[in-house]
């Protein structure tokens, strides 16, 4: 049954995604930015529906995003949480690795949505450009979302946070909300497994802390479900 459920999921989700891609292309050229973002967000909700109703995976929320704007630091074990951003958060601004912005068509759409390109090996000028983009989104009140470990990591591992995270935290001056997610054990496999994915919002961490303290607190909180 696990294989059958997964095959049905792949067929429904990916075929349905074709329609959302075409709709996004049309919206990109014809609608203002906020209305355009509604299409990718709807795709995220469609993915959550497929996960819940086809794969039989319950998604449980522990805690909730706090009032006011924040930088959300999220554990990254599978594609689930990346696609689910538009469902977990209200119109989020994702920090994404630069390779994704090089994909023809996708990169322009990602920028139109509000994605911020993270150039991990670039210098100070790239960081300033990234902060300029981020501050523009701060003015809109949209939540900012980042995977501070930099990429998907295997279940049970706790790699150190990328060096750039502390710099982003310092320059943005926003509280950080760590988010622990245990999606990898169910969703990362080719044949998805039934069960419960928990999304746990940690307590907000105030801005202005020393690098060692913010990294230690975020690292511990996003790995709270790991193990």
ABEGO torsion letter per residue (X at the ends): XAAAAAAAAAAAAAAAAAAAAAAAAAAAAABBAAAAAAAAAAAAAAAAAAAAAAAGBBBBBBEBBBBEBBBBBBBBABAAAAAAAAAABBGBBBBBBAAAAABBGAAAAAAAAGBBBBBAABBAAAAAAAAAAAAAAAAAGBBBBBBAAGBBBBBGBBBBBBAAAAAAAAAAGBBBBBBBBAAAAAAABABBBBEBBBBBBBBBBBBGBBAAAAAAAAAAAAAAABX
